[in-house]
Amino acid sequence: MNLLPKSSREFGSVDYWEKFFQQRGKKAFEWYGTYLELCGVLHKYIKPREKVRSAAWQPCVRPGPWEPVTLIPHRQTVTAIGSALSGLHARYRLKDDFKVLVIGCGNSELSEQLYDVGYKDIVNIDISEVVIKQMKERNATRRPQMSFLKMDMTQMEFPNASFQVVLDKGTLDAILTDEEEKTLQQVDRMLAEVGRVLQVGGRYLCISLAQAHILKKAVGHFSREGWMVRVHQVASSQDQVLEAEPRFPLPVFAFIMTKFRPTPGSALQIFELCAQEQGKPTRLESAERLAEAVRERQQYAWLCSQLRRKAGLGSVSLDLCDGDTGEPRYTLHVVDSPTVKPSRDNHFAIFIIPQGRETEWLFGMEEGRKQLAASAGFRRLVTVALHRGQQYEGMDSIQAELSARVMELAPAGMPAQQQVPFLSVGGDIGVRTVQHQDRSPLSGDYVIEDVQGDDRRYFRRLIFLSSRNVVQSEARLLKEASHRAQKKRKKDRKKQRPADTAEHLPAAPGQSIDKSYLCCEHHKAMIAGLALLRNPELLLETPLALLVVGLGGGSLPLFVHDHFPKSCIDAVEIDPSMLEVATQWFGFSQSDRMKVHIADGLDYISSLAGGGEARPRYDVIMFDVDSKDPTLGMSCPPAAFVDQPFLQKVKSILAPDGVFILNLVCRDMGLKDSVLAGLKAVFPLLYVRRIEDEVNEILFCQLHPEQKLALPELLEMAQALERVLRKPGRGWDDTYILSDMLKTVKIV
């Protein structure tokens, strides 16, 4: 039987509601949830004056830190509900003058159940004569003190200040169907009447979907009257509301408007949001910010409802924010694996990414997360990244904090009592210590942080906060420094210091860096490209002139400087702050063979190219420079660095047998093809090496096609160069195999 109106305007019609309740009969119609679903909020704000003793019963049970995470069943038996309600009888003794008014009561059982737990003086009004007659007949014997009156809520007949509470479950939503002048005037009369019949200190408690126009009207009206405004999300409403009725896609909220005594000339306005039933309210600075916060909750609930209904929505990510500061605390990615066959225990799991490892391909890229989910063997995996600047006490506390929230992302068909495992690498949350934080006028905010890798070694990273999940520069700390860091961390744990302060690791910039180790795969590939210079056995004794554009932490030019003793390097960096960072935190230093030029790489190369016959000729030119705009299809290098006129200038300062090495990061396939074509037009010999598990591609460009090497010959030259570099006393890292870096090279 379809009782929904043909248009929203019918909600304000007496004739519609008369017909509705005649056809509906005695079956209760529960707008936005039953008493059992709403009682947590109702009893929080409809408070009697005298508390006698607490009952042992609570409306719902929250899992403890290590208890299995379970879903509360949506339905309970009548016996269980009755037992739960009876537990509240002894909770309060109401004062004789505590009166509740329910407006637009309909045939809901809400008033009856409030009556049964001790709220005797309840007055119910509705514009439908049919429903008032039904409710009188239903309650005359069992609830003699409760009254039902046919009355228009815009013209109530009660004296001023007659009630401590006015309760509205869906009535404001039913009347405020649009923002036409006639509708708004009717709502103004209703809200004015609510204010008139409430005592000072009384509350208007309105259960609503909090759609934008309704929130705007209600909040605006009562804040102008000087009332305190709070919006409280009803716990689990998006799961439980209207299970047997047509479901709403939005969560249910309660507006709690508390009437203050008018103060002439006072401009104080109080806006609060409470997102959890037992949580503390958050004070917000304006009605606009309150509306924004509610909209964020609605979007989250809508996403959860979509995830419950179907799998395979594509890439879904969201932030969970700190309730006190509003800053992101967790970033969640929901990954479905349709190829995983369903079984009893593989529906759902949560994977906590150790701090500092969210930048790795397996955790930081969509394809990597898909691989992780498939290998874990779950139909749905939610990966959780921990944000820098937030404090975490350990896996136990994170599990307790996330249990209730992540369950809202469970897939359809998961058994109600299913235990959900929390997974991680090594069973802990990793270590991330911020050593330094500052702001560069050119690059923006950045941090220097030390993180623990999967081999328990520590790594130092430079992160630009405009691209929080991109490691700009990285270096490995020496084992001695890592050992000191671990001892310091254990000592600090005993003192219960926060886990995210700069005190944990020693600030020993130069001495603590392992300069023989290249962390970045693309840097390793760029170094391997030196094998293209031919005669690798002689490279260490041959004067090499190199130009490196883009300093970062300085690890690339520093590695060349230390391993090729006859090399002379010009490094160009546009941001002077980065030279300070490289020097102080990454062990970089200038010498008679290493000079840093603070300049725009475009201008610097253009100036060199304009030098005529006196211009220098470099054996190697390396571009490792990124764009400051992470939204571009090509983030490295900036587009101007691969324009053909500029590439001609690069060509003019490259030695005839030299190699131009470029780090390319381009997600736009059409743009990448264009870049490759442009490079090929200037440098006829072009090798491409894709970096596994990353977006980076390393391009090796040379001037003469006759220099082309077949792959076996290229690998042989790389092996010869490595044999020279591996000689005793040269500090070569044994895990670095030069020939491996070139195995997948292709000629374009």
N, C-alpha and C positions, 0 to 999 in steps of 0.2 A: 504494500500500500504506500503510494507516494504522497506524502503530506507537504513536500517542499513547495514554497510559493512560486508562482510564475515569474515574479519580479521581487526585488528586495523591498520595494515600497509596501508590499502586502504585510510585512512584519509590523508595520505601524497601524494596521487596520483591525478594528474590533471584530468586524465580520470574519476576517481570516482566522483569528484565534478562536472564535466561537465554533466555526466549522472544523478547525483543527482538533479541538478537544472532543467534539462530538464524534468524529471519526476515530480518534485515538482511543477513546474509551477510558478504562481505568488503568491501563498500562502507563506507568510513570515515564515521563520524557525528561531525560537528564542532559540539559545543556552543559557541555564542557566537563562532564565527569560526575561520578557518584560521590556520596558523602565519604566513603572509604578512601577515595582518591584525593579528596580535598581537605580531609580532616586535619592534616598536618598544618596547613596554612590557616584554616579556620580557627583552630584552638590556639594558634600563636597570636592571633590578633583580636579574637572575640574573647577577651579576658574578663572573667568575673573579679569581684573585688577581694574576696577572702579565699585564700588557698588553705585547705585543711591538711591534706597529705597527698603525696604523689602516688600514682598507681604504677604497678610494675609494667603495664602494657605500653608498648609503643606501636605506632601505626605501621612502621616498616623497620626492617633490620638492615644495617649497613655492615658489609664484611670488614673484618679487621685486617691488619697488615698482611698476615700470612694465611688467612682463611681462604678457602676456595672461592673464587668469584662466581656467583650464581645469579641467574635471572629470577626475580620474584614472579611467580605465576600471575597472570592477568586476572584470573577469576578465583574466588574462594567460595567455599560452601556457605549457605545461609547460617549454618550452625557456627562456623568459625567467625563469621562477621558478627553474629549476635554475641558470641563470647567476648570478642574484642571490644564491642561497644559497652557491654556491661562492666568491663574493667574500668571504664571512665566514670561510672556512677559515683564512686567514692572520692573522685579527684577534687571536686570543688563543692563548696556550699555557696549558692548564689545569694546576693542581697535581694531583698524583696523588690527593690525599685530598678533592677537590671532588666531593661526592656530591649528587645530586638525587633526591628521592622524588616520584613522581607518584601521587596517590591518586585512585581511581575513573577509571582511564586509559581504559576502554572500548576501542574500536578506532580512536581518534583517531590521526592521523599526527603529532601534535605532538611526541611523544617521539622519533620517528624523525627528524624534521627537526632537532630540537635535537642529536641524536646526530651527524647529518651535518655540522653546523657546529662540532663540537668538544667537545660535552658528552658524554663517553663513559660515565661512571659514573652511569647512570640506572637507578633501580629503579622499576618500575611495579606497582601492586597494584589489584585489582578483586575484587568479590565474585562475579562471574560466571565460572564455570569454562569456559563456552563461549568467552567472549571471550579469556580468558587463553590457552587452547589455540590459538585463531586467531592471536593476536599472536606467540606463540612460533614457530609454523610460519612466519609471515611474515618474521621477523627473525633466525632462527637462523643463517643463512649470512651475510647482509649486515651484521648488527650483533651480533657475538658477545659484546661486553662489556655489552650492555644486557639486563636481566633482567625477567621478568614472573612475578608471584607471585599466586596466589589467596589473598586475605587480607582480613579485615574491618578497616576503618580505625579502628573503635572499640576494637579489641583487637590492635594491631600487635605483631609479635614481634621488633622491632628493639631493640637496646640503646639506652639513653639517649644523647642528643647524637650521633646517627649521621649526620645530614645537615646540609648548609649551606642547602638550599632544600627546602621542601615546596610542590609545585605542584598546584593544584586548579583544574580548568576545568569549572565547573558542578556539581561534586559536592555542595558545601554547599547550593546551591539545590535539588538533587534530593532531599536528605534533609530539609531544613528546610521542609517543605511546609505546616506549620501551627504554632500556638503551644500545642498540647496538651502536657500534662506529659510524656507518654511520648516525644513527639518531641523536646522540649527536653532531656530526659535523654540521649537518644541523641546529640544534637548536642554536648552538654557532654562526653560521653566522647570523641567524635571530636576536638574542639578540644583537650582535655587531652592526647590522644595526640600530636597535632601538636606541641604545646609540649614534650612529653617527648622526642621524637626529634630536635628541632632543637637545634643548638649555640647558645650565646650569640653574638649577632651575626647569627644566621641569620634567614631570612625565610620566612614563610608567604605565598605569592603565590596569591591566590584570584581567579579570573575569575568574575564574577557579574553579574546584572542589578541587584543592590543594591536589591531591594525593601525596603520599610520594615522588615518584621519580620526580614529577614535582616541588614540593616545594623545594626539595634539589637542583635541577638544577637552578631554577630561583633565589633563595636566594643566593646560592653559587656564581653564576655569578656576580650579581650586588653588593654583599657585597665586593667581591674582587676588584671591580672597585671603591670602596669607596662611593657608593650610600647609602642613607638611605632606609632601608627596613621596610615596614609596611604591615601586613596582617590584613584585615578588613572583618569580617563576614558580609554577606549581610543579612539584617534584614528579618526574617520570610521566608527565601528562601526555607527552607525545607518544608514549607506549600504551597507555592504559585508557585514554579518554575515548568514549563512545565506541567501544569494541563491537557492540551489537547494533550501533547506529551508523549512518554515513560518517566517515572519519574526516576530521579537519586536518589539513596539511600543516597547520601552524601549532606551536605550543600554546598552552593556556597560562595566563598570568593573572595575578590578583593585584588590583590597584588598592592601596591602603591610603586613604586620604584622612588625615587626622586634623580635626577642627581646632584651631588655636583662637584664643581671644583676640579680637581685632586690636591692633596697636597703631594709632594714628601716626602717619609719617614713616612707618617701618617699611623698608624695602627688602627685608630678609626673605629669601626663598630657599627652601630645602628640598633637594631632589636626591633620591636614593634608589639603588637597584640591589636586589637580593637575588642571586642566581641559584642558590641552593637552599633547600628547606631549613637546614640547621646552620647555614652559613651566616657570616656577618654581612650586613648591608654595606655597600660601597657608596660614599658620598660623591655626587657628580656636580659639576659646576653650573650646568644649565639644563633647561628643558630639551634643547637640541641634542646635547650629549646623552641625555637619558634616552631619547628616541633612537639615537644611533646605537646605543648599547642594547636596547631591546631588539632592534633590527638585526644586530649581529647574532643574538640568541635565536631569533626566528630562522635566519639563514642556516645556522648550525642544525637546528631541529629539522628543517626541510631536508638538508643533506642526509641526516641520520635516517629519516623516513625513506628516502630514496635508496639508501644503502641496505635497509632492511627488506625492501620490496624486491630488489633485483641485484644481481651481481654484474660485474663487467661494465661499470660506468666509465671506464677509462681512468686517467690519472686524477686522483682526488687527494687534495692536501688541505690542511687547515692548521691554524695556530690555536693553542690553548694558552690563555694569558693569565698572568698573576692577578688575583682578585684585588689586591691592594694597590698595585702600581699600574695595572693595565698593560704592562710590558709582556711580550711573548715569552712564555716559559717552556713550552713544548711545541714542536712542529710535527704533525702527524701526517703520514702518507698511507693511504689505504690501497692495498694491492690485491687484486683477485687473480687466482690461478685457475682458469676454466679447465685446464688439462688435468688437474688433480682430481682423482676419483674420490667421491665422498665416502667417508667411513664414520664410525662412531666418534672418533676422537680427533679428527683433523679439520673441523669446521673453522677454527678461529684461533689466532695466537697474536701476542704482542711482542715486538722485538725492540729492545732498548739499545739504541746505538751508543757505544761508548763515546764519551766526550772527546772532541777533537777528530773523530773519525767520520763525521758526517760529510766530509768533503771527498771521501773515497768513492770510486765509481760504483761499488757494490751498494753503497748506502745513499749516495748523493745524486745518482742519475736514475731516470725512470727505468731504463733497460736493466740496470744493475739491480734495482729493487725487485723487478719481475723475476730475475734469475734467483735472487735470494729467497723469494716466496716459493718458487717452484722447488728449489733444493730443500727448503724447510718442510715441504710436503703438506702445506695447509691451503684450504680453499680460499681463505682470506687472511692476509697478514697485515697488521698495522705496524709500521716502523715509527719509532719515536726518537726524535733528535732533541738533545738537551741544549739550551741556549747559553752562550757565554754571558757572564754578568749575573746569572742566577746561581743560587746555592742549593746543592742537593746533598742530603745526608747519606744516601746509599740506595741500593736496589730495594731494600725493604720499604723505605719511606716513599719512593717513587711508585712502587706497586700499590701501596695504600692510597696514594694521592690520585692515581689514574684509574683505579679499578672501576669506580662507578661511571666515569666519563667514557672510557673506551668501550664499555659494554653497550653503549648506545650505538656503536658502529658495527655490532654483530650482524652476521648475514642472516637472511631468512632461512628458516628451517632448522636452526640450531636448537637442540634440546634445551628445555628451560633450566635444568640443573647441571648443564655442561660446565665442567671446570675449564678455565681458560689459562693456558700457560704463559708466563712471562719469560722471554728468552733474551740472551745477550751473548756477547763474545767473552768467554772466560768467566761469565757469571758476575761481572762487576760493571761499574759505570765509567771506568776509565778515569784519567787524570787530565785536567786542563788547568793551567795556572797562568793567569794574565800577568806578564812581567811589566808591561808598559802600555799606556794608552795615551794617544795624543791626536791632534788634528793638523793636517797639512792644508795650507791654503789652496793647493792645486789638486790633491788627491782625496781630500776629505778626512773623515775620522778613520783611524786605523788602530790596531792592537798588535802588540808583540806577545805571543803566548807560547808556552811550552806544553806539549802534549805527550802522552805516553803511547807508543806504538804497540802493535800486537806482539812484538818480541821483547817488550818491557824496556826498550830503549826510548830515550826522550828525544823529541824533535822540536826545534824552534821555528815558529812560523810568523810570517807577516801577513795580516789579513786586513783588507780594506772593508770597512763595515758597509759600504754601498753594495758590496758583493760578498755577503757574509760566508757563503759556502765555497768560495774560491780561494785557494792558497796562492798568494802572490809570490812569496818566496819561502823556501824551507831549507833548514840545515839540521844535520844530526849532531846532538851533543856527544862529547866524549864520554866514555864509560865512567871515568872518574867523576865527572859532573853529574851524570845520572845517578851514581851511587850516593853522592852527597845529597842529591835531591830527594832520594827515597828515604834516607836517614832523617832529613829535615822534615819530610812529610809525616813520618811516624812520630817524631817528637811533637809536631804541631797538633797531631790528632789527640795526643795525650792532654794537651792544653786546651782542646776543643776550640781551636781557632777555625774561622770560616775556611771552606775549601777552595775559595777563589780569590786569594789575596796574593800580592806580589812578594810576600815574605817567604813563600814555600821553597822557591828555587833560588839559588844564588845568582845574582846579576853579574855574571862573569863573562862578558860578551866575547872578547878575543880569545881568552884561554879555553873557553868551554866548547868551542866549535870544532867539529871534526872536518877539517878542510879537504881531506882526501875522499870524502863521500859526496856524491851528487844525489840528492833526494828525488829531483824531478826527472821523470822519464824523458821528457822532451829535451832537457839539458844533456842527458846522456846521449841521445840520438844526435844532437848538434855537435857534440865533441867527436862522436864516431865519424861524422862527415868530414873531419880533417883528413881521413884516409884518402879522400879524393885528390889531395894535393900531390900524390905520387911520391915515390922514394920515401916511404914512411920510416925506414930505418935511419934516415938522415934528419928527420924533422926536429929531433931534440937538439941537434947541433946546427940547425939552419935558422938564421934570423927570420922571424915571422912577424909581419905587421898585421895587426887585427884591429878592426873597428867593431865595437859592440854597442848597439843602440838599445837602451833600456837596462838600467842597473839593478833595480829591485834590491834584494839583499846582497847582491854582489857575488853570489856563489859561482856563476858561469865565468865571468872574467877572472875571478880569483883562482879557479881551478886551472884555467889555461896558464895563468901566470906562474903557478907553482909547479906545474907538470911539464911545461915547455920553457926551459931556462933561457933560451935565446929570444923569446917572444917579447914584442913591445905592443902594448894594448892601449888604445884610446877608447874609453867608455863614455858614452853620452847619456845624460840623465836630465830631464826637464825639471824635475822636482828636487830642490836642494834638501828638503826634509828626508828624502830617501838616501842621500849620501850620509846624513847623520845616522839614520837607522842602520845602514849597512856597516858603518864604522863602529857604532856603539854596541850593536846587538848581534852582528853576524861575522865578526872577526875580519872585516874587510879593511884593507889599508892601501894607500897609494905608495908608489916607489918610483925610482927612475925609469922603470919599465912599464909602469901602470899609471895613467893619468885619467882623471875624471873631468869631463867638461860639462858644466851646468848650462844646458842649452836645449832648445827644441831640436830634435833629431832632423826634422825637415830643413830647418834653417842651417844647421851645422853642415849637412851634406851638400846643400845648395851652395854654401859658401866655399866648400872644398872644390866642388865641381867647377866653380867659376874662376879657379886659380890658373887656368890655362896650362901651359907646359909645366908649371911649378906645382901642380896639384899632386898630392900623394897618391901612391898606388898601394892598396891593401891586398895582402894574400887571402885574407878572410874577412868578410863582412857578415855580421850576425844581427838580425832584427829579433828582439824579444821584448817588444813594446806593445802594451795593450791600450785599448780605448777606455776612456773614463765613463762611457755609457754602456752598461751591461745589457740594455734592451736591443742593441743593434744586432743584425743578423751576423755580422762579422765583428767579433770583439777583439781580435788580435791579428794583424796590427790595425791601427786606424786606416780608413779607406785611402787617405791621401798618400800613405806609404806605398801603395801598389798602383797608383796612377802611372800611366805610361811615361809622361814627361819626367816624373820624378825617378822612375826606374832607369831612364836614360842617364840621369845624373849618377845613380848608383853604379851603373855600368862604367861610367867614365873614370871612377876612382878605384875600380877593381883591376887587379893585375891580370894579364892575359890568361895565365894558367890558374887564376884564383877561383875561389868558390864563395858564392853568396848563399847564406843559410838563413832561412826565414821560418819562424814559428807562426803557423796559420791556425786560427780558431774561427771557423765559419760554419754556422748551422743552416745557412741558406744555400741550398744546392745550386740554384741558378747563379747566385752571386759568386760562389766558389768556382764554378766553371768559367765565369768571366775573368776572375782573378788569375786562374791558371793559364787561360788563353793570353792574357796580357803579359804575364811573365814569360811565356813561351815566345812571344813576339820579340822580346828584348834579349832573353837568354835562351838560345836554341836548344841547349841541353838541360833538361829538367827531370830530376829524380824526386819521387814523393815517397815519404815514409809515414804511414799512419801509426799513431801511438795507441796501442791496445787499451781498451777500457777508458779512453779519454776522447775528447773531441779534437784534440790537437793533431795536426799534420805538420811534419817537418819537410820543407822544400829545399832541395840542394840545386842551385842554379849555376851553370857554367856557360862560358861564352862560345866554345867551339865544339860542334857536334862530334868531331873526330876524337875528342877526349873521352868519348863514351866507353864505359867499362861494363862488361858482362857481369852478372851477379857473382859467379864463382871468383872472378878476378878481383872484384870489389871486396868480397869476404876475405880473400887471401891477403889483401893489402891491410885490411882492418886487423887481422891476426898478427901481421908483421909489426904494425904500430903498437899493438898491445904487448907484444914480447919486449919491446924496447921500454915501454912504460912500466912494466912489471919488474924491472931490475931492482935488486936490493937497494934499500935506502931511499926509494922514490915514493913511499907511502901510498902505494896503489891499493884500492879496495878490491878484495878478491871476488866479490860478488858481481863486479862490473865486467861484463864480457862485451867488448867492442863489436865483435862480429855479430852477436845476437841483435844488436841495435839496427843492423843493416839487412837482416835476412828477408824482410818483407818489402824492401825497397822496390819501387816500380818506376820505369821510365815513361814519362808522359809523351 
